[in-house]
Amino acid sequence: MENTVLLKAIIDNAMDGLITIDDQGIIESINPSACRLFSYTEQEVLGKNVSLLMSQPDRTTHDGSLFHYKKTGKANIIGSGRELVGLKKNGNTFPFRLGVSEVKYSGRIIYAGFIHDLSREKEAESQLQNYAALLEDQVQERTLSLRETVEALERTKVELNLSLEHLHNTVFTLEQTQRELSLSLAKEQELGKLKSRFVSIASHEFRTPLSMVQLSASLIERHALPFDNPNISKHVNKIKDAVLNVTAILNDFLSLDKLDTGKVQAQFSHFNLADFAAEISEEMQIALKGRQKIVYAHRGSESMITLDQTLLKNCIVILIDNAIKYSGEESSIQFYTKVIENNCTIRICDNGIGIPLEDQRHLCEPFFRAHNTGKISGNGLGLSILSRYTELMNGKVDFKSRINRGTLFTLTFPKS
C-alpha cells in the first residue's frame, strides 16, 4: 500500500505528462502535467479515446495503427519515441515527444504514453534558424557593402589626387580672402564707431535747437495770450507737438544705437509691480486723446518681482503709447499685471485699428510699420526696442491682433 501511494505521488508530480490507455485506445488515467499540457481536467478525458488529444492526421489513423499493432505485432511508436503534434482543448496545438510502453497488468494490456513538451525546444530551434538566416543575409550585405566601400575608396583616391593638384591654389585664394575679410571687418568696425558717434552727436546737436524751438513756442504762446487769437494757439500747439515727435524719434535712435553697441545692460532690483504699474498708468493720462481712458488692475495678492525698473517702464510706455496712438478717441485701454508662482505677466489691450496678418511677422523689425497705419505718426522703432529690452530681462513678447478689433500685447518675465 505504501509503495502504491509513493508511485502515485511520483506520477502526479512528474514534470512530463503520463497517460495510460487500454487496448482500445480509451484513456484510463492521466497525470496533472498532461492535464496542463492539453488544458483538460482529468474528468473531461477519462473514458475518452486518446485521439481526442491528437491533431490531424494522427487523430484519424490512431485507432487503425493500434489495431494493426495488435494484429501483426509491428509497432510504429510502441517501444520507441516519436514527435507528434498535440491538440489542446481550445484548439491550439503544440509539439511533443511521445514514448509508449506496453504494460501487461492483471491479465490485460495497458499502454503508457510519456509526453515531453517540445515547445521551448522548437521555439529555440526556430530562433536559431532565423538567426542563422539573418546572419547569412548580414554577411552577404556586409560583403556587398565592403565591395562598394572599396570601389568608393578607389574613386575617392582618384578624386583626392585631383584635389591635391588644386590645393595650393585654393590655399592661396583662402589666404587672400582672409586678408580681404580682415580689411572689411576693420572697415565695418570703423563705420560702426562712426555711426555710433554720428548718432550720439546728432542727438545732442538736435536737442539744443529743439529746446530753443520749444522755448520759443512757449514764449509766443505767453505773449499772444492778450490777443486771444485761437489761430496762434493752434499753431503753437502744432510746433510743440512737432518738437515732441522729433525728440521722441531722436530718443528712439539713441536707444537703438545703445542696444546695438551693447551699452544697455539690465540692472535688476526688487520692487512692487502693482504700485509701479499704477504710477505709470497715472503718468500716461496726460497722453490720452479725447475721451480715452486707461483701465488698470493688478490681479492676485502677490506683487513683488525682480526686474530692471527703467527697461520695464520703457516697455510699458511704448505699448500704452501705441494703444493710445492707434485707438479712437472714445476707446478704453485695458492694462493688467499679474504675479504668479514662477513668472509675472503684463497685458495691454486696445480696440484700435489692429495689425494686418501679413504684417505681424515683421512687427518687431526696426523701421517696419504696418501698411494700415496711414498718416499716424511713428518711426517703426518702438516695438523693436521693446523686443530688445524684453530679451535683456529674459522675457518674451506675445501678441494677438485683428483688423479693426484691436490688439493684445502680453509681456512675460521670470518672477526673479
Residue pairs with C-beta under 8 A, 6 or more apart in sequence:
11 18
11 31
12 31
12 32
13 32
14 31
14 33
15 33
16 33
16 114
16 115
16 116
16 117
17 30
17 31
17 33
17 34
17 35
17 36
17 37
17 38
17 96
17 113
17 114
17 115
17 116
17 117
18 29
18 30
18 31
18 33
18 34
18 112
18 113
18 114
18 115
19 27
19 29
19 30
19 31
19 34
19 50
19 53
19 112
19 113
19 115
20 27
20 28
20 29
20 30
20 103
20 110
20 111
20 112
20 113
21 27
21 28
21 50
21 110
21 111
21 113
22 28
22 108
22 109
22 110
22 111
23 66
23 70
23 108
23 109
23 110
23 111
24 49
24 66
25 49
25 50
25 51
25 62
25 63
25 66
26 47
26 48
26 49
26 50
27 45
27 46
27 47
27 48
27 49
27 50
27 52
28 46
28 110
29 46
30 40
30 42
30 45
30 46
33 115
34 115
35 41
35 42
35 45
37 86
37 88
37 94
37 96
37 115
37 117
38 45
38 53
38 86
38 87
38 88
38 89
39 88
39 89
39 90
40 53
40 89
44 89
45 52
45 53
49 62
49 63
50 62
50 113
51 58
51 59
51 60
51 62
51 63
52 87
53 86
53 87
54 62
54 84
54 85
54 86
54 87
55 85
55 86
55 87
55 93
58 84
58 85
59 87
65 76
65 77
68 74
69 75
69 76
69 78
75 100
76 82
77 98
77 99
77 100
78 100
78 101
78 102
78 111
79 100
79 101
79 102
80 99
81 97
81 98
81 99
82 97
82 98
82 99
83 95
83 96
83 97
83 98
83 118
84 95
84 96
84 97
84 98
85 93
85 94
85 95
85 96
86 93
86 94
86 95
86 96
86 115
87 93
88 94
94 117
94 118
94 119
95 117
95 118
95 119
95 122
96 115
96 116
96 117
96 118
97 115
97 116
97 118
98 113
98 114
98 115
99 113
99 114
99 116
100 111
100 112
100 113
100 114
101 111
101 112
101 114
102 109
102 110
102 111
103 109
103 110
103 111
103 112
104 110
192 260
192 261
195 257
196 257
196 260
196 261
199 253
199 254
199 257
200 254
200 257
202 250
202 253
203 250
203 251
203 253
203 254
206 246
206 250
207 247
207 250
210 243
210 246
210 247
210 250
213 239
213 243
214 240
214 243
217 236
217 239
217 240
217 243
218 240
220 232
220 236
221 232
221 233
221 236
224 232
224 233
224 236
245 377
249 379
249 381
252 379
252 381
252 382
252 385
253 381
255 264
255 314
255 381
255 385
256 366
256 381
256 384
256 385
258 264
259 385
259 388
264 311
264 388
264 389
264 392
265 392
266 307
266 308
266 311
266 392
266 393
267 308
267 310
268 306
268 307
268 308
268 393
269 306
269 307
269 308
269 309
270 304
270 305
270 306
270 416
271 304
271 305
271 306
271 307
271 309
272 303
272 304
273 298
273 303
273 304
273 305
273 337
273 339
273 344
274 298
274 303
274 337
275 303
276 309
276 312
276 313
277 296
277 298
277 316
277 335
277 337
277 346
278 296
278 298
280 313
280 316
280 317
280 320
281 294
281 296
281 320
281 335
284 294
284 317
284 320
284 321
284 324
285 294
287 320
287 321
287 324
288 294
288 324
289 324
289 329
290 328
290 329
290 330
291 329
291 330
292 324
292 327
292 328
292 329
292 330
292 331
292 332
292 333
293 332
293 333
294 320
294 332
294 333
294 335
295 332
295 333
295 334
295 335
296 335
296 336
296 337
297 335
297 336
297 337
298 336
298 337
298 338
299 336
299 337
299 338
300 338
300 339
300 340
302 339
302 340
303 337
303 339
304 339
305 339
305 344
305 413
305 415
305 416
306 415
306 416
307 344
307 393
307 413
308 392
308 393
311 389
311 392
311 393
312 389
312 393
312 413
314 385
314 386
314 389
315 346
315 386
315 389
315 390
315 411
316 335
316 346
316 348
318 382
318 383
318 385
318 386
319 348
319 386
319 409
319 411
320 333
320 335
320 348
321 382
322 350
322 382
322 383
323 333
323 348
323 349
323 350
323 352
323 407
324 333
325 376
325 377
325 378
326 350
326 352
326 353
326 373
326 376
326 407
327 333
327 350
327 351
327 352
327 353
327 406
328 351
328 352
331 350
331 351
331 352
332 351
333 348
333 349
333 350
334 347
334 348
334 349
334 350
335 347
335 348
336 345
336 346
336 347
336 348
336 349
337 344
337 345
337 346
337 347
338 344
338 345
338 347
339 415
340 415
341 415
342 414
342 415
343 412
343 413
343 414
343 415
344 412
344 413
344 415
345 410
345 411
345 412
345 413
346 410
346 411
346 413
347 408
347 409
347 410
347 411
348 408
348 409
349 406
349 407
349 408
349 409
350 406
350 407
351 405
351 406
352 406
352 407
353 372
353 373
353 403
353 404
354 372
354 401
354 402
354 403
354 404
354 405
354 406
354 407
355 363
355 370
355 372
355 399
355 401
355 403
355 407
356 370
356 371
356 372
356 403
359 368
359 370
359 371
359 372
360 399
360 401
362 368
363 370
363 383
363 399
364 383
364 384
364 386
364 387
364 397
365 380
365 384
366 380
366 381
366 384
367 379
367 380
367 381
367 384
368 380
368 384
369 378
369 380
372 403
386 397
387 397
390 396
390 397
390 411
390 413
393 413
394 413
394 414
395 411
395 412
395 413
395 414
396 411
396 412
397 409
397 410
397 411
398 409
398 410
398 412
399 407
399 408
399 409
399 410
400 407
400 408
401 407
401 408
